[in-house]
Amino acid sequence: MSETGTNFVGSKISLISKAGIRYLGTLVNINASESTVALENVVSFGTENRPCPTPYPPSKSTYNYIKFRGTDIADLHVFEQSQPQDPAIIEATQGPPSSHHMPGNPMGPPEMSPGPIPN
């Protein structure tokens, strides 16, 4: 995998095949030697309104994994990047926000102090 490809692993990718079918999934792998792109949790939106010889409807199911031949990809865009582009970061994962508040945690709920007590 190329250095550039590794920066986008885990990102949401919008891919349009040469058949005109649009897919949206999470990038798993770009293999330069095999010229392939692999996505997981993939949704197919069909050909939508793109002009093509054979229109395809959207799929009602989500594919766990699809590996695409690079030569059959017409367009590929990063839809949502998974991690900041800091060269110091080797790996990052995201989860739901924590419900626990740690003192000094800027991401936690604001701490409230009682106001003046009325007489």
Summary of the structure (lengths in Angstrom):
residues: 119
radius of gyration: 21.3
end to end distance: 70.1
largest distance: 80.3
contacts: 248
relative contact order: 0.20
helix: 6%
strand: 36%
